[in-house]
Amino acid sequence: MTASDAMASDSLGMLKVGTHEFSSRLVLGTGKYDTFEIMNDALSASGTELVTVAVRRVPLDQPGPNLFDHLKDYRILPNTAGCFDAEETIRTARLARELLDTDLLKLEVLYDQASLLPEPLETLAALDVLVKEGFTIMVYCGDDPVLAKRYEERGAAAVMPLGSSIGSGLGILNPLHIQRIIEAATVPVLVDAGLGLPSHVAQAMELGAAGVIVNTAVAKAANPVGMARGMRMAWEAGRHGYLAGRADVRPEGAPSSPVDGVVR
């Protein structure tokens, strides 16, 4: 990191989730890359410090290096992707903690394989158990402001509403609800799922999101390294814009130069 990078990072503040702190507000997924080498280069270009891994999908019994061997320079956020009820989610979370020696967890309970939408009742059931067991939980959820608040009240350390369906690349379909979730929250809100372009990431940060999570948009880009670099610049630009405070929005135009005292 250059001196200018460090100064920019300091001015943007730290992302704090429970007792964990990160200077980068971009969390990257580790699935769908064509090779480990491409993944390594993309992660490096993104500047991320925290990467999420679907622990159920890592083949630990195969010979040779596995995914975790390539992630030694990063903090790992295990996720419970692929779970569809509270029982298997809780079991997966416990295994992830034993395997990775971390209390961090991205809690993801899906309704079905087709939509990949979160299942709220099973999510709440799993959350209640895992909070009592000391996990620091970041909850993947829909863009419902009421449910997001309920997860926070039940002990979530962060909530992660979707922008749109996982892997869709459609961006934020309901920015008003995302903004309401952010305004009501007292824990970090990270926009997760559906962000397909740097402009989508910048929009999330401009709305006041504490961070964003991206996977498919980078891993399946024609140039994953270039896209990862773009995502890094986008979250930083969006965060700067949010902290700066936008000018008032007006229904009509306004001159950009003073008009008082103009000789007519």
Backbone torsions as a table, in degrees:
resi	resn	phi	psi	omega
1	MET	NA	129.8	179.0
2	THR	-77.2	169.2	178.8
3	ALA	-61.7	-39.7	179.5
4	SER	-66.8	-37.0	176.5
5	ASP	-62.2	-42.9	-179.1
6	ALA	-63.6	-41.7	179.0
7	MET	-64.4	-41.6	179.1
8	ALA	-63.9	-42.2	179.4
9	SER	-62.3	-43.2	179.6
10	ASP	-60.9	-40.9	-177.2
11	SER	-70.2	-21.1	-178.8
12	LEU	-91.0	-7.3	177.3
13	GLY	78.2	169.7	-178.7
14	MET	-98.0	144.3	170.2
15	LEU	-83.8	121.4	-177.8
16	LYS	-117.7	119.9	177.3
17	VAL	-123.3	107.3	-172.7
18	GLY	60.7	-124.6	178.7
19	THR	-94.4	3.7	-176.0
20	HIS	-97.1	140.9	-179.2
21	GLU	-129.4	144.1	-179.2
22	PHE	-141.7	139.7	176.6
23	SER	-83.7	-29.3	175.7
24	SER	-88.1	139.0	177.9
25	ARG	-104.4	13.5	177.2
26	LEU	-107.5	116.6	175.8
27	VAL	-102.4	130.3	-178.0
28	LEU	-111.9	141.4	172.5
29	GLY	-81.0	165.8	-175.4
30	THR	-120.6	9.4	179.4
31	GLY	-94.3	162.4	168.8
32	LYS	78.3	-2.6	177.2
33	TYR	-71.2	146.0	-179.1
34	ASP	-68.7	-35.0	179.2
35	THR	-144.2	159.4	175.1
36	PHE	-63.1	-34.7	-179.4
37	GLU	-62.4	-44.6	177.8
38	ILE	-62.8	-43.0	178.3
39	MET	-59.4	-46.8	-179.7
40	ASN	-58.3	-44.4	-178.9
41	ASP	-67.1	-38.4	179.8
42	ALA	-68.5	-43.8	178.1
43	LEU	-60.0	-42.5	179.6
44	SER	-63.1	-44.3	-178.7
45	ALA	-66.4	-28.7	-176.8
46	SER	-75.0	-21.8	-175.8
47	GLY	74.4	9.4	-178.3
48	THR	-66.3	153.3	173.1
49	GLU	-114.5	-21.5	-174.9
50	LEU	-120.6	124.6	179.8
51	VAL	-122.2	143.5	-177.9
52	THR	-104.5	140.3	-175.1
53	VAL	-131.2	129.7	173.4
54	ALA	-80.3	97.2	-170.4
55	VAL	-63.8	-26.4	179.9
56	ARG	-70.6	-16.3	-173.6
57	ARG	-107.5	9.6	178.1
58	VAL	-96.0	114.3	-178.3
59	PRO	-78.4	89.9	-176.1
60	LEU	-76.7	-14.7	-176.2
61	ASP	-91.8	2.5	-179.8
62	GLN	-89.5	147.3	179.7
63	PRO	-68.9	155.3	177.5
64	GLY	90.3	177.5	-178.4
65	PRO	-61.3	141.9	174.2
66	ASN	-110.9	-179.7	-175.1
67	LEU	-55.4	-43.0	-175.4
68	PHE	-64.1	-26.6	177.7
69	ASP	-65.3	-21.4	-178.7
70	HIS	-97.5	3.5	-173.9
71	LEU	-119.0	23.1	-174.4
72	LYS	-69.2	-18.1	-179.9
73	ASP	-92.4	5.8	-174.5
74	TYR	-127.7	153.9	168.7
75	ARG	-79.6	139.6	-175.8
76	ILE	-107.0	130.4	173.4
77	LEU	-106.7	96.2	178.6
78	PRO	-66.9	144.0	176.5
79	ASN	-126.1	160.9	-176.0
80	THR	-102.5	31.8	177.2
81	ALA	-55.5	140.2	-178.6
82	GLY	95.6	-1.0	177.0
83	CYS	-98.0	142.8	-175.5
84	PHE	-125.4	2.3	174.0
85	ASP	-151.4	167.1	-174.5
86	ALA	-63.5	-38.9	-175.2
87	GLU	-61.9	-50.4	-179.4
88	GLU	-71.3	-27.6	176.6
89	THR	-66.2	-45.8	179.1
90	ILE	-62.9	-41.9	179.0
91	ARG	-63.2	-43.2	179.7
92	THR	-65.3	-39.9	179.3
93	ALA	-62.1	-43.3	179.9
94	ARG	-64.6	-40.1	178.0
95	LEU	-65.5	-40.0	179.7
96	ALA	-63.3	-40.2	179.6
97	ARG	-65.4	-39.7	178.4
98	GLU	-67.8	-39.5	-177.1
99	LEU	-70.6	-41.1	-170.4
100	LEU	-109.2	-6.0	178.7
101	ASP	54.4	52.9	178.0
102	THR	-141.0	147.0	175.7
103	ASP	-91.4	-9.6	179.1
104	LEU	-68.9	140.9	178.6
105	LEU	-153.9	131.0	167.6
106	LYS	-92.7	110.5	-177.4
107	LEU	-85.7	114.2	-177.2
108	GLU	-132.8	111.2	176.2
109	VAL	-120.3	117.9	-173.4
110	LEU	-96.1	150.5	178.0
111	TYR	-76.3	-48.2	177.1
112	ASP	-156.8	166.9	-176.5
113	GLN	-72.9	-24.6	-176.8
114	ALA	-75.2	-50.7	-175.5
115	SER	-87.7	-29.3	-174.9
116	LEU	59.1	23.3	177.2
117	LEU	-79.3	151.7	-179.6
118	PRO	-71.3	146.0	177.7
119	GLU	-98.6	104.6	-169.6
120	PRO	-67.6	-38.5	-176.9
121	LEU	-69.2	-43.7	177.6
122	GLU	-68.3	-33.0	176.1
123	THR	-62.2	-46.0	178.5
124	LEU	-61.9	-41.9	-179.7
125	ALA	-62.5	-43.6	178.7
126	ALA	-68.2	-40.6	-179.1
127	LEU	-59.3	-45.0	-178.3
128	ASP	-57.8	-42.1	-178.9
129	VAL	-71.6	-46.3	-172.5
130	LEU	-72.7	-30.5	174.7
131	VAL	-62.0	-43.3	179.0
132	LYS	-64.0	-25.7	-179.6
133	GLU	-89.3	4.8	172.2
134	GLY	90.5	11.3	176.6
135	PHE	-72.5	147.2	169.7
136	THR	-96.7	105.6	-164.0
137	ILE	-108.0	129.3	172.4
138	MET	-108.6	117.2	-168.8
139	VAL	-98.7	119.7	171.4
140	TYR	-75.3	127.5	-174.7
141	CYS	-148.5	172.7	174.5
142	GLY	-75.6	-176.2	-178.0
143	ASP	-95.6	32.7	177.8
144	ASP	-87.0	115.1	-177.7
145	PRO	-61.5	-33.4	-179.0
146	VAL	-68.7	-47.7	179.0
147	LEU	-63.2	-40.9	179.2
148	ALA	-58.6	-40.9	178.7
149	LYS	-67.4	-37.5	178.6
150	ARG	-62.3	-40.6	178.3
151	TYR	-62.3	-42.4	177.9
152	GLU	-61.7	-45.0	-179.0
153	GLU	-63.0	-28.3	-178.8
154	ARG	-89.5	5.0	171.4
155	GLY	114.0	5.3	177.2
156	ALA	-62.7	136.7	177.6
157	ALA	-82.7	-18.3	176.2
158	ALA	-160.4	151.9	173.5
159	VAL	-117.7	146.4	-173.2
160	MET	-130.7	78.7	178.6
161	PRO	-68.9	145.1	178.4
162	LEU	-75.1	146.2	170.4
163	GLY	-80.2	-41.1	174.5
164	SER	-161.5	-174.4	-174.0
165	SER	-59.6	147.0	179.4
166	ILE	-53.0	128.6	175.8
167	GLY	77.0	1.7	-175.7
168	SER	-77.8	-31.8	-177.2
169	GLY	71.0	16.0	-175.7
170	LEU	-80.8	-11.7	-179.0
171	GLY	84.2	-160.6	-177.8
172	ILE	-88.0	109.1	-176.7
173	LEU	-82.6	-23.2	-177.3
174	ASN	-133.4	72.5	-176.6
175	PRO	-62.9	-28.6	179.5
176	LEU	-63.4	-43.5	179.2
177	HIS	-68.6	-38.7	177.2
178	ILE	-60.6	-43.2	179.6
179	GLN	-64.9	-39.2	178.2
180	ARG	-64.9	-39.4	176.8
181	ILE	-60.6	-45.4	-178.8
182	ILE	-63.1	-45.1	-176.6
183	GLU	-66.3	-30.7	-177.5
184	ALA	-88.1	-16.3	-172.1
185	ALA	-81.4	147.1	169.8
186	THR	-113.0	5.1	173.2
187	VAL	-118.5	163.0	179.9
188	PRO	-60.6	142.5	174.4
189	VAL	-115.2	119.4	177.9
190	LEU	-115.1	126.1	179.6
191	VAL	-78.0	125.9	-172.8
192	ASP	-128.9	135.5	173.1
193	ALA	85.2	130.9	172.0
194	GLY	88.5	-4.2	179.6
195	LEU	-78.3	115.8	-171.9
196	GLY	-110.0	-14.3	-175.6
197	LEU	-138.9	158.3	173.6
198	PRO	-55.6	-34.0	178.5
199	SER	-63.5	-33.3	176.7
200	HIS	-66.9	-41.0	178.3
201	VAL	-64.3	-44.9	178.9
202	ALA	-61.1	-40.4	178.8
203	GLN	-61.5	-44.6	179.0
204	ALA	-59.0	-43.7	-179.0
205	MET	-70.8	-34.6	177.0
206	GLU	-65.0	-30.0	177.2
207	LEU	-72.5	-14.0	179.3
208	GLY	108.1	10.3	177.6
209	ALA	-60.1	145.2	177.9
210	ALA	-75.9	-20.7	-179.7
211	GLY	-176.7	-179.4	-179.9
212	VAL	-140.3	155.9	175.3
213	ILE	-123.7	129.8	-176.2
214	VAL	-135.5	139.9	174.1
215	ASN	-137.2	-72.5	-172.9
216	THR	-56.1	-41.2	-176.4
217	ALA	-58.2	-32.7	178.1
218	VAL	-88.3	-50.8	-173.1
219	ALA	-62.3	-34.6	-176.5
220	LYS	-105.4	10.6	173.2
221	ALA	-67.1	155.6	176.1
222	ALA	-59.8	-34.0	176.7
223	ASN	-129.0	87.2	-176.3
224	PRO	-57.3	-37.2	-178.6
225	VAL	-67.1	-43.7	177.4
226	GLY	-63.1	-40.6	179.2
227	MET	-67.1	-39.4	177.9
228	ALA	-61.1	-40.0	178.0
229	ARG	-65.2	-40.1	177.9
230	GLY	-63.9	-39.6	178.5
231	MET	-64.2	-36.8	178.1
232	ARG	-63.3	-47.6	-179.9
233	MET	-65.2	-33.2	-177.3
234	ALA	-68.2	-44.9	-179.6
235	TRP	-66.2	-36.6	179.2
236	GLU	-66.7	-42.7	178.8
237	ALA	-64.0	-44.5	179.5
238	GLY	-63.7	-39.2	178.8
239	ARG	-66.2	-43.0	176.1
240	HIS	-58.5	-44.9	-179.3
241	GLY	-62.4	-42.0	179.5
242	TYR	-64.2	-46.0	-177.9
243	LEU	-67.9	-30.8	-179.3
244	ALA	-70.6	-30.7	-178.7
245	GLY	82.8	113.4	-175.6
246	ARG	-72.2	156.3	174.9
247	ALA	-67.2	159.2	180.0
248	ASP	-60.2	142.5	175.6
249	VAL	-87.5	134.3	-176.8
250	ARG	-123.3	147.2	177.4
251	PRO	-76.2	-13.4	179.4
252	GLU	-132.3	168.4	-179.7
253	GLY	-72.0	161.9	177.6
254	ALA	-143.6	138.6	-179.6
255	PRO	-63.5	144.3	-178.7
256	SER	-87.9	-4.8	177.6
257	SER	-121.0	151.4	177.9
258	PRO	-58.6	143.0	178.5
259	VAL	-110.3	-13.9	178.2
260	ASP	-67.5	135.3	176.3
261	GLY	81.2	4.4	179.3
262	VAL	-72.8	129.3	179.0
263	VAL	-73.8	126.6	-179.8
264	ARG	-110.0	NA	NA
